[in-house]
Structures are given as structure tokens and as C-alpha cells.
Amino acid sequence: MSSPIRIGFVGLSEQGWASMMLAPSLLKSSQYRLTAVSTSNPTSASISAQKYSELSGGHVDAFHGSAEGIANSPNVDMVAVAVKPWYHKEQAMKVIDAGKDLFLEWPVGRLSETMEIADAARQKGIRALVGLQGRQTPVIQKLKSIIESGQIGKVLSTSVVARPARETFTWGPFVNAASPETASIENGTTMLDIAVGHFLDSLTFTLGNITSVSAIAVNQFPVAALVDANGKPTGETTAQNGFNQVAAGGVLESGAVWNIHFRGGLETRPGKAGTPMLWTIDGDKGSIRLESDHPMGFFMQIAPPIMYVNGEQVDVGDDELGAVGRAWYEFANEGSYATLEDAVRMKKVILAIGKSANEGRKIEL
């Protein structure tokens, strides 16, 4: 058995997204060993290093500030970067310059930056894993196998309606005061960037690439109320220019028609009255329906939907690793995982949706 991949983690603090969603499965894996963490300041870095030393059962080095230090550590083979998107390029380039393999959380910066990162990694021969883990879920793997088996015949169309819950306090009338950047297109953290991007990666992974886009996108909440983590208003507001309604469609490489409608800002309703996600795929020999009533149903790696094939529920199985753990596993074993090239392709689709909506015309890809 080969030695574990020694991984350094930029942005892995004592609490937050990386600590909740990315690190747990990494710590359980025998194929990785967390050897270093890097945060924004020496105090948080020290606290984080102590926490993960205890959790991992081994010493974890502490770094802070630029990723240069952790990337050049002789105790690190690979660096994971999960910081605010506007820091993605800066931190990723430090890792690539050091010749280390890379994990980069979605949305991988802005499109021009994503392309620069991908080009630099390709020139250096760096392998990179991107945090688009929806494709690793059992339901998406099962969906892909059904499509490829020909069970429903040639795919003619696919249609999606999804609803990020208002209680996430993003992309609607309320924005979490701790993360006001989600309100701004310039920060790359809008509903279109995050929620739609994640979903479209799973859609194109199973059904093929998008070749054309026509879109309508609307911002119905130009001013959002800031709230605390419990949804209590702080009394302050923030300007918001991100879209909360995104309706887009076009044609896939196969000739199938695709369309989506993501509806942000709606209050959660229990049961079928407020179904957060419904995805249908029609072939010339049958159909598939995926649906979820879970408030986070738009993130399939968090809340996998139920699948029906020709009206019959299908058992998609389970994966003890989870979607995130499976992505780490596939990377370690040089299997199937989302790459920087996938990220660039998806960013181009997102850009095309925004451009089509703003210019009122069809965009060819």
C-alpha cells in the first residue's frame, strides 16, 4: 500500500464550511493524512492546528496568510484551498508554483481566473480536484448508468425546477450578515454561481455538454435585509445585484433540449407544496423523475433526491464514503472526478446564462 497523501488545508478553521463539509471525510480516509492548516491569522491557525492534531491523531503544522508557506512545506504533498472565491486564484497559483497537487473549492474564482489556474496547472503537470461533488452521489452515478444503458432510449429533453430555501439566508430578501458577499455578482457567490453551477455540473456529467443558452434572469430583491444566523434582522440592509430567478434553456451536444428554473427567496413550505427540486428526463423509450422535498434539495450532495424510472422508484444504493469522501477517494486512485477543465466549461455556461439574460439573445457555446 502506498503512503498516504500528506495534505495541507488552506481555509480550514475551527468552524465553517470546510470544517463541516470537506474535512470530516478527509480525516476518515486512510489515503490522506492532514499535516498542515493555514488560516488568515496566527491565532486562528494555532487553534485550528491544535484541533486537527487531536482529531487526526498526528501533528498538524500551523501556517497563516499567503498559501506560499504551506505550499512549500516539505511535509505537504497536496494543498486544499477553500477560501472566499476572490482569493481562489491567488492561493491556487501559490500551490501550482510550488508544484503541488491541488483541491480547489467551487466556484474556482471568476472565469478568467479559472482559465488562468487551469492553464498554469496544465503547464506544470499539476493534478487538481474541484469541489463539484454532486456527480459523486449514488443517485447521479445511477442516473448516468441508466442513461448510458439505453433504458429510456435517446434522451429528447430534460427539465429542472429547483428552489434554494430562504432559510439559507442567501439570494433573496434576507442575507446573512456574516456573508454579505453572496449579494454581489462581483464576488462570484450568487445563486447562479453556486447553486446553478453545482447543479449544471451534475446535469452535464450525465447528459452531455451544453451547446446553446437562452436565459431570463431577474433580481427581485435589489435591497436585502441583513440577518443573524438565526434569521433575526440586524436592522441593516445591503444592496443586492445577483439574480434570484434564473430560467435558462437550450440544446445539449446530443440534440436534447434542456431547461432549468431556479427560484430563490421563497420561504420553505412542508411537503409537496414546496418541493425544492424536481428534475425530469424524457427519452423516446421512457422517462426518469428525480425529486426532493428537502430544503437543501438543490444541493444533491447534501440532500440526494428520490429517483423514479418509468414511474417506479429505484433504489440507487448508498455510499458509505459520502459524495465528498468519494471525490477524495477517486482523486487518490486516479479515478473519475471534477477537474479544472470541467470547472472552466461550467464557468463558460454560467457566463453565457448571465450574458444571454442581459443581452436578450441566444448564446452559442
LINMO-V306157 format. One record per residue. PHI is phi in radians with two decimals (999 if undefined). PSI is psi in degrees with one decimal (NA if undefined). NEAR is the number of other ideal C-beta (glycine too) atoms within 10 Angstrom. Layout:
BEGIN
phi=PHI psi=PSI near=NEAR
phi=PHI psi=PSI near=NEAR
END
This chain:
BEGIN
phi=999 psi=132.9 near=5
phi=-1.25 psi=160.6 near=6
phi=-1.18 psi=148.8 near=8
phi=-1.06 psi=149.3 near=15
phi=-1.29 psi=120.6 near=18
phi=-1.44 psi=117.4 near=18
phi=-2.01 psi=134.6 near=25
phi=-1.82 psi=143.8 near=28
phi=-2.18 psi=114.2 near=29
phi=-1.57 psi=120.9 near=30
phi=1.72 psi=7.4 near=23
phi=-1.60 psi=90.5 near=29
phi=-1.65 psi=-176.0 near=21
phi=-1.11 psi=-29.0 near=14
phi=-2.54 psi=166.8 near=9
phi=2.13 psi=-177.6 near=16
phi=-0.98 psi=-49.0 near=16
phi=-1.09 psi=-40.0 near=23
phi=-1.23 psi=-31.4 near=19
phi=-1.47 psi=-41.2 near=9
phi=-1.88 psi=-30.9 near=19
phi=-1.80 psi=-38.5 near=22
phi=-1.35 psi=-38.4 near=24
phi=-0.94 psi=-48.4 near=14
phi=-1.23 psi=-29.3 near=19
phi=-1.14 psi=-41.9 near=23
phi=-1.19 psi=-26.3 near=13
phi=-1.43 psi=-16.5 near=13
phi=-1.38 psi=135.0 near=18
phi=-1.40 psi=-8.4 near=8
phi=-1.60 psi=-6.7 near=16
phi=-2.28 psi=153.4 near=22
phi=-2.40 psi=119.2 near=19
phi=-1.27 psi=118.0 near=27
phi=-2.04 psi=-12.5 near=25
phi=-2.77 psi=150.1 near=25
phi=-2.30 psi=153.3 near=32
phi=-2.43 psi=129.1 near=32
phi=-2.24 psi=-171.2 near=25
phi=-1.33 psi=-22.8 near=15
phi=-2.53 psi=160.2 near=10
phi=-1.10 psi=-32.2 near=12
phi=-1.17 psi=-50.9 near=11
phi=-1.15 psi=-34.2 near=16
phi=-1.11 psi=-43.1 near=22
phi=-1.12 psi=-43.7 near=14
phi=-1.10 psi=-44.9 near=15
phi=-1.12 psi=-44.2 near=26
phi=-1.06 psi=-40.5 near=23
phi=-1.14 psi=-44.6 near=14
phi=-1.04 psi=-48.2 near=18
phi=-1.39 psi=-19.1 near=25
phi=-1.13 psi=-42.4 near=17
phi=-1.20 psi=-42.4 near=10
phi=-1.22 psi=-37.0 near=14
phi=-1.53 psi=-16.5 near=16
phi=1.32 psi=19.1 near=10
phi=-2.62 psi=164.4 near=12
phi=-1.22 psi=134.8 near=12
phi=-2.09 psi=121.0 near=22
phi=-1.28 psi=149.5 near=18
phi=-1.90 psi=129.7 near=21
phi=-2.25 psi=160.9 near=24
phi=-2.57 psi=161.0 near=19
phi=1.40 psi=-133.0 near=13
phi=-1.05 psi=150.9 near=14
phi=-1.33 psi=-4.2 near=25
phi=-1.03 psi=-42.1 near=16
phi=-1.11 psi=-51.2 near=19
phi=-1.19 psi=-35.2 near=30
phi=-1.17 psi=-31.2 near=27
phi=-1.67 psi=5.5 near=17
phi=-1.16 psi=133.5 near=19
phi=-1.21 psi=-10.6 near=7
phi=-1.66 psi=9.4 near=13
phi=-2.19 psi=127.9 near=25
phi=-1.73 psi=-29.6 near=17
phi=-2.51 psi=147.6 near=23
phi=-2.16 psi=130.2 near=27
phi=-1.71 psi=134.4 near=28
phi=-2.10 psi=115.7 near=30
phi=-2.39 psi=74.8 near=23
phi=-2.12 psi=-176.7 near=22
phi=-1.02 psi=141.5 near=15
phi=-0.95 psi=-32.8 near=19
phi=-1.25 psi=-7.3 near=15
phi=-1.78 psi=-2.6 near=16
phi=-1.01 psi=-50.4 near=23
phi=-1.10 psi=-48.8 near=20
phi=-0.97 psi=-47.6 near=14
phi=-1.29 psi=-40.4 near=26
phi=-1.11 psi=-38.9 near=31
phi=-1.13 psi=-33.7 near=19
phi=-1.11 psi=-39.5 near=21
phi=-1.18 psi=-45.1 near=31
phi=-1.12 psi=-42.2 near=24
phi=-1.03 psi=-32.5 near=15
phi=-1.41 psi=-5.5 near=19
phi=1.35 psi=23.2 near=11
phi=-1.78 psi=148.2 near=23
phi=-1.15 psi=163.1 near=20
phi=-2.45 psi=136.8 near=25
phi=-1.90 psi=131.9 near=25
phi=-2.29 psi=122.5 near=29
phi=-1.18 psi=146.1 near=22
phi=-1.16 psi=138.5 near=23
phi=-1.78 psi=17.5 near=26
phi=1.02 psi=41.3 near=31
phi=1.26 psi=-164.3 near=23
phi=-1.52 psi=164.5 near=19
phi=-0.94 psi=-49.5 near=17
phi=-1.06 psi=-36.7 near=11
phi=-1.25 psi=-39.8 near=19
phi=-1.05 psi=-41.3 near=26
phi=-1.15 psi=-39.5 near=17
phi=-1.11 psi=-43.4 near=16
phi=-1.09 psi=-46.0 near=28
phi=-1.10 psi=-42.8 near=24
phi=-1.10 psi=-44.7 near=13
phi=-1.11 psi=-41.7 near=17
phi=-1.14 psi=-40.7 near=22
phi=-1.12 psi=-43.5 near=13
phi=-1.14 psi=-31.4 near=9
phi=-1.59 psi=-7.1 near=14
phi=1.25 psi=31.1 near=9
phi=-1.54 psi=131.7 near=21
phi=-1.50 psi=139.5 near=15
phi=-2.40 psi=137.2 near=25
phi=-1.89 psi=130.1 near=22
phi=-1.86 psi=143.3 near=27
phi=-1.34 psi=57.0 near=23
phi=-1.96 psi=81.0 near=27
phi=-1.61 psi=-2.6 near=30
phi=-0.98 psi=-37.2 near=24
phi=-1.12 psi=-17.3 near=26
phi=-1.55 psi=-6.5 near=27
phi=-1.24 psi=148.3 near=24
phi=-0.97 psi=-36.1 near=17
phi=-1.16 psi=-38.5 near=21
phi=-1.29 psi=-38.1 near=25
phi=-1.08 psi=-42.0 near=19
phi=-1.15 psi=-43.3 near=18
phi=-1.02 psi=-45.9 near=27
phi=-1.08 psi=-41.1 near=15
phi=-1.17 psi=-36.9 near=12
phi=-1.15 psi=-45.2 near=20
phi=-1.04 psi=-47.5 near=20
phi=-1.23 psi=-23.9 near=9
phi=-1.29 psi=-17.8 near=8
phi=1.47 psi=11.4 near=11
phi=-1.03 psi=-36.5 near=14
phi=-1.83 psi=12.1 near=19
phi=1.33 psi=-156.5 near=13
phi=-1.27 psi=127.3 near=13
phi=-1.25 psi=126.1 near=22
phi=-1.75 psi=-35.3 near=15
phi=-2.80 psi=161.5 near=17
phi=-2.55 psi=141.3 near=21
phi=-2.43 psi=138.2 near=15
phi=-2.35 psi=133.5 near=22
phi=-2.16 psi=133.5 near=18
phi=-2.49 psi=157.5 near=24
phi=-2.54 psi=97.0 near=23
phi=-1.05 psi=126.2 near=26
phi=-1.11 psi=141.9 near=22
phi=-1.04 psi=-29.9 near=19
phi=-1.23 psi=-5.4 near=13
phi=-1.32 psi=-13.0 near=20
phi=1.00 psi=45.8 near=23
phi=-2.48 psi=150.6 near=26
phi=1.07 psi=37.0 near=32
phi=-2.84 psi=-150.4 near=26
phi=-1.25 psi=-17.6 near=18
phi=-2.17 psi=135.7 near=21
phi=-2.25 psi=132.5 near=26
phi=-1.07 psi=126.5 near=19
phi=-1.09 psi=-21.1 near=17
phi=-1.39 psi=-15.1 near=12
phi=-2.47 psi=60.9 near=14
phi=-1.16 psi=-13.8 near=19
phi=-1.10 psi=-18.6 near=18
phi=-1.16 psi=-14.1 near=23
phi=-1.43 psi=-12.6 near=27
phi=-1.97 psi=129.0 near=15
phi=-1.02 psi=-37.0 near=15
phi=-1.08 psi=-24.4 near=12
phi=-1.53 psi=-9.9 near=18
phi=1.23 psi=27.8 near=27
phi=-2.23 psi=27.6 near=22
phi=-1.39 psi=175.1 near=30
phi=-1.02 psi=-39.7 near=26
phi=-1.10 psi=-44.2 near=27
phi=-1.15 psi=-50.7 near=25
phi=-1.52 psi=-67.6 near=22
phi=-1.16 psi=-50.0 near=21
phi=-1.17 psi=-39.9 near=27
phi=-1.05 psi=-47.1 near=22
phi=-1.02 psi=-47.0 near=22
phi=-1.17 psi=-44.9 near=21
phi=-1.13 psi=-27.0 near=24
phi=-1.11 psi=-42.5 near=23
phi=-1.16 psi=-40.0 near=23
phi=-1.10 psi=-48.1 near=23
phi=-1.29 psi=-27.7 near=19
phi=-1.07 psi=-37.3 near=21
phi=-1.58 psi=-34.8 near=21
phi=-1.96 psi=-8.8 near=20
phi=1.84 psi=168.5 near=16
phi=-1.27 psi=154.9 near=14
phi=-1.52 psi=134.2 near=24
phi=-1.95 psi=-17.1 near=14
phi=-2.63 psi=152.6 near=16
phi=-2.41 psi=131.5 near=25
phi=-2.25 psi=131.1 near=18
phi=-2.48 psi=152.8 near=25
phi=-2.17 psi=128.9 near=15
phi=-2.45 psi=134.9 near=21
phi=-2.35 psi=141.8 near=11
phi=-1.84 psi=105.5 near=17
phi=-1.64 psi=-3.3 near=13
phi=-2.30 psi=72.0 near=20
phi=-1.12 psi=-19.9 near=10
phi=-2.21 psi=124.7 near=11
phi=-1.99 psi=143.7 near=25
phi=-1.42 psi=132.3 near=18
phi=-1.40 psi=135.9 near=18
phi=-2.30 psi=161.5 near=19
phi=-1.47 psi=-175.3 near=12
phi=-1.09 psi=-21.5 near=9
phi=-1.66 psi=3.1 near=6
phi=1.52 psi=9.6 near=12
phi=-1.46 psi=125.8 near=10
phi=-1.04 psi=139.2 near=12
phi=-1.53 psi=-12.1 near=11
phi=1.63 psi=-3.8 near=8
phi=-1.89 psi=161.3 near=12
phi=-2.26 psi=168.3 near=14
phi=-2.47 psi=145.0 near=15
phi=-1.21 psi=143.4 near=10
phi=-2.33 psi=124.7 near=23
phi=-2.09 psi=5.1 near=11
phi=-1.37 psi=152.1 near=28
phi=-1.32 psi=140.0 near=26
phi=-1.91 psi=-8.9 near=26
phi=-2.19 psi=120.0 near=18
phi=-2.26 psi=114.2 near=26
phi=-2.08 psi=121.0 near=18
phi=-2.52 psi=154.8 near=27
phi=-2.85 psi=178.7 near=22
phi=2.87 psi=-145.4 near=21
phi=-2.23 psi=142.2 near=18
phi=-1.60 psi=167.5 near=19
phi=-0.97 psi=-32.3 near=12
phi=-1.27 psi=-13.7 near=15
phi=1.73 psi=-8.2 near=11
phi=-1.21 psi=149.5 near=17
phi=-1.60 psi=135.8 near=16
phi=-2.14 psi=148.0 near=25
phi=-2.70 psi=149.6 near=15
phi=-2.37 psi=153.4 near=20
phi=-2.46 psi=108.2 near=16
phi=-1.74 psi=127.6 near=25
phi=-2.12 psi=100.4 near=19
phi=-1.57 psi=160.5 near=28
phi=1.52 psi=3.8 near=20
phi=-1.57 psi=139.2 near=15
phi=-1.25 psi=142.8 near=12
phi=-1.13 psi=135.3 near=14
phi=-2.12 psi=137.5 near=14
phi=-1.23 psi=149.3 near=8
phi=1.19 psi=-156.1 near=7
phi=-1.17 psi=-20.8 near=9
phi=-1.12 psi=-23.9 near=7
phi=-2.27 psi=40.5 near=14
phi=-0.95 psi=115.1 near=17
phi=-1.22 psi=-26.7 near=24
phi=-2.59 psi=128.9 near=23
phi=-2.45 psi=120.6 near=19
phi=-2.21 psi=121.5 near=23
phi=-2.04 psi=144.6 near=15
phi=-2.32 psi=120.2 near=25
phi=-1.92 psi=126.0 near=19
phi=-1.96 psi=174.1 near=20
phi=-1.38 psi=-2.5 near=10
phi=-2.19 psi=1.8 near=11
phi=2.97 psi=-174.9 near=15
phi=-2.55 psi=160.1 near=18
phi=-2.27 psi=139.7 near=23
phi=-2.27 psi=131.4 near=17
phi=-2.10 psi=131.9 near=23
phi=-2.54 psi=152.1 near=18
phi=-2.56 psi=135.2 near=22
phi=-1.70 psi=0.4 near=19
phi=-1.22 psi=138.5 near=18
phi=-0.99 psi=-25.1 near=20
phi=-1.80 psi=23.5 near=16
phi=-1.05 psi=-20.7 near=23
phi=-1.26 psi=-16.1 near=29
phi=-1.83 psi=95.5 near=25
phi=-1.16 psi=-23.5 near=27
phi=-1.29 psi=-15.0 near=23
phi=-1.74 psi=-43.8 near=19
phi=-2.33 psi=84.4 near=16
phi=-1.06 psi=139.7 near=21
phi=-1.41 psi=167.1 near=24
phi=-1.49 psi=141.6 near=13
phi=-1.95 psi=136.8 near=21
phi=-2.16 psi=132.1 near=15
phi=-2.04 psi=118.9 near=18
phi=0.90 psi=40.0 near=13
phi=1.51 psi=-7.7 near=8
phi=-1.83 psi=130.6 near=7
phi=-1.15 psi=139.2 near=10
phi=-1.99 psi=132.5 near=16
phi=-1.39 psi=114.1 near=8
phi=-1.56 psi=-3.3 near=20
phi=1.43 psi=-172.1 near=9
phi=-2.42 psi=161.0 near=9
phi=-2.33 psi=110.7 near=15
phi=-1.07 psi=-19.2 near=7
phi=-1.34 psi=-24.4 near=16
phi=1.33 psi=166.5 near=20
phi=-1.10 psi=-43.2 near=24
phi=-1.18 psi=-44.4 near=20
phi=-1.09 psi=-37.7 near=18
phi=-1.13 psi=-38.2 near=23
phi=-1.10 psi=-45.0 near=27
phi=-1.03 psi=-42.7 near=26
phi=-1.09 psi=-48.1 near=18
phi=-1.07 psi=-39.3 near=18
phi=-1.13 psi=-46.2 near=23
phi=-1.08 psi=-30.5 near=18
phi=-1.80 psi=13.6 near=10
phi=0.93 psi=44.1 near=8
phi=-1.66 psi=-138.6 near=11
phi=-1.78 psi=123.5 near=14
phi=-2.73 psi=163.7 near=23
phi=-1.29 psi=129.9 near=26
phi=-1.89 psi=175.7 near=17
phi=-1.12 psi=-32.6 near=24
phi=-1.13 psi=-39.5 near=14
phi=-1.08 psi=-40.6 near=18
phi=-1.10 psi=-43.7 near=26
phi=-1.08 psi=-44.6 near=17
phi=-1.06 psi=-42.9 near=18
phi=-1.23 psi=-37.8 near=28
phi=-1.10 psi=-33.7 near=24
phi=-1.16 psi=-37.1 near=18
phi=-1.15 psi=-44.2 near=21
phi=-1.07 psi=-44.4 near=22
phi=-1.07 psi=-40.6 near=17
phi=-1.14 psi=-37.5 near=21
phi=-1.10 psi=-47.2 near=28
phi=-1.10 psi=-41.4 near=21
phi=-1.17 psi=-42.5 near=13
phi=-1.09 psi=-42.5 near=21
phi=-1.13 psi=-41.6 near=22
phi=-1.28 psi=-33.6 near=10
phi=-1.76 psi=-8.5 near=10
phi=1.13 psi=38.4 near=9
phi=-2.55 psi=164.3 near=11
phi=-1.32 psi=138.6 near=14
phi=-2.01 psi=126.5 near=21
phi=-1.61 psi=140.8 near=9
phi=-1.96 psi=NA near=15
END
